Amino acid sequence: MSNCKTELLSKIEGKTAAVGIIGLGYVGLPLAVEIAKAGYKTIGFDVQAQKVEQVNRAQNYIGDVVDSALEDVVKSGHLSATSDFSFIRDVDCVAICVPTPLDKYQQPDISYVKGSTESVAQYLHSGMLIVLESTTYPGTTEELLQPILEASGLHCGEDFFLAFSPERVDPGNKQFKTKNTPKVVGGVGQDSTEVAAALYRNVLEGGVYEVSSPAVAEMEKLLENTYRNINIGLANEMAIICNRMGINVWEVIDAAKTKPYGFQAFYPGPGLGGHCIPLDPFYLTWKAREFDYHTRLIETSGEINTSMPEYVVDRAMKILNRNRTAMNGARVLILGVAYKNDIDDYRESPALNVIDHLLEQGADAVFYDPYISEYKHKGQVHTGLTELTDEELKSADIVIICTAHERFDYDRIQSLSKEIFDTRNAMKQVKDRSNIELL
């Protein structure tokens, strides 16, 4: 065992290691809080001054972080934040938790990962652990990060340790949080895997599963979300077929899930949202082209899911037509723009595309979301209703439910609305269904 590895493992076990988290968003801040709670001195790095200031004031902006937990670790001195990346020289372990969006050509934009790695490389010192948590294509850790870091003159596996451990964050999940979700770790060499696993085992309670390489861990993450993408695509296609056949797809799914084996329920909706499921499969399709393979199933499911917002608007148009109302000029009220229920996250939310299509058709489209007062989409800021009044419900020619927030009073909505298009089966407990149509 090398001296670097022995010393770093000793620091990790003794909780004298300082840990840096690059990126204080939905992944980075919860991880930083958990590491600080475990007793490690933790420094959060972010280029956004507002986030840095909020963390240092113990002002929480992430729903899955408990306000009191953030306040405790900040006041105790275990967690601080900065935009000065030179402080990386003072940490022993670094986790990179920055965005990995797609560009306009649906290709991976790894500029944030590259920039963060270059910042680390400037202050890389012997005995450091670097872990990439950002979702990306297989090969990123070894093909991109390792050469940048080794350009410092230090060697991976000897002077520093490098691993990939995919983030597994599900905003709003009441059962599984950062603390108790199992971690997958794959390092560049066994020593890197062992060191990274040791850090996570000293912080988290969900267990750590070690794999043989970063590429396995990177592909594992893509498999998780591609699996969900494809099965949601199947559910959406079933919804379209069932509607044409006059069958309630929600009842079909409820019946199917009574089978105790061989079936897992996935549900249709107005499209896919969140950072992971709509985007991650494109990382795989992009990388697969390098190996002369066309990912037909993945791309087909992506096409189905991407088409759902337009399908929702087409269905809404047919409902209006039955009432001799044109979409052009119709008052359309969207309930919920968050990508999933009971959170304030609208990243990649299909509701935003539903609204875009409505506006293109000339509709007078407005939205109300108890968690989101405004959103920015395609460079424009859209402001929602401040409250869901009786007058707003009564004046709408159609109400489209895009997010099934529990805070909505669905009986009240049903009693005051002319027509309701429920894309989430949110109103399944409402008895009077005379003005409700399901996806």
Buried (B, 14 or more C-beta within 10 A) or exposed (E): EEEBBEBBBEBBEEBEBBBBBBBBBBBBBBBBBBBBBBBBBBBBBBBEEEBBEBBBEBBBBBBBBBEEBBBBBBEEEBBBBBBEBEBBEEBBBBBBBBBBEBEEEEBBBBEBBBBBBBBBBEBBBEBBBBBBBBBBBBBBBBEBBBEBBBEBEBEBBBBBBBBBBBBBBBBBEEEEBBBEBEBBBBBBBEBBBBBBBBBBBBBBEBEBBBBEBBBBBBBBBBEBBBBBBBBBBBBBBBBBEBBEEEEBBBEBBEEEEEEEEEEEEBBBBBBBBBBBBBBBBBBBBBBBEEEEEEBEEBBEBBEBBBBBBBBBBEBBBEBBEEEEBEBEEBBBBBBBBBBBBBBBBBBBBBBBBBBBBBBEBEBBBBBBBBBBEEBEBEEEEBEBBEEBEEEBBEBBBBBBBBBBBEEBEBEEBBEBBBBBBBBBBBBBEBEEEEBBBBB
